[in-house]
Amino acid sequence: MNINFSKYNDGLVPAIIQDANTKAVLMMGFMNQEAIDATLSQKKVTFFSRSKSRLWTKGEESGNFLNYVSMSVDCDNDTLLIQAIPVGPVCHNGTDTCWGTENSTSNTDFLNTLESVIAQRKTAAPDSSYVASLFDKGINKIAQKVGEEAVEVVIEAKDNNETLFLDESADLLFHYLILLQAKGYTLKDVVKVLEARHKPA
């Protein structure tokens, strides 16, 4: 990875930290090569603190680490985007991001988080959770559950009970996410198909 540290007088580059699951932007710090090396070796996001003039691992005092997932550099080679999984609040003010909790997640973000949870339970012990037990029963059982929930949605759609309709819709989406994982796919793969079909007016 070619990073241009000479663009700024202090030899540092900005590093934007993004939640690897929700895609929320968590914070921004600065890095030099030493900070990058520490991040890669320790798997904990580490910055160069301009106020302390030393390396600073996020969470070294609070325990709210940023577990490193991946790193990429922008087209000008002078800004980093780091994917990480936060352990606890990110901001020193106690919020999920340095821009406040209210801006940290969206409905789509939650679906990404839910997919991550389902993926983790795919290889868990069958008796550890409902999702793990479904994976253990195999693709036929998972597909059967999706079919059952789809029928329930159709039934509730014909009535006027909005609560039941939304509950059954949630059950259908949840089991569909499990089915996608069982087949080795995610919602992103389905969205790509929809995008390919879409023809802007």
Sequence and secondary structure as in RCSB ss.txt:
>XXXX:A:sequence
MNINFSKYNDGLVPAIIQDANTKAVLMMGFMNQEAIDATLSQKKVTFFSRSKSRLWTKGEESGNFLNYVSMSVDC
DNDTLLIQAIPVGPVCHNGTDTCWGTENSTSNTDFLNTLESVIAQRKTAAPDSSYVASLFDKGINKIAQKVGEEA
VEVVIEAKDNNETLFLDESADLLFHYLILLQAKGYTLKDVVKVLEARHKPA
>XXXX:A:secstr
    TTSSTTS EEEEEEETTT  EEEEEEE HHHHHHHHHHSB EEEETTTTEEEETTTTTS  EEEEEEEE T
TSS EEEEEEESS  STTSSSSTT GGGS  HHHHHHHHHHHHHHHTTS GGG HHHHHHHH HHHHHHHHHHHH
HHHHHHHTSS HHHHHHHHHHHHHHHHHHHHHTT  HHHHHHHHHHH    
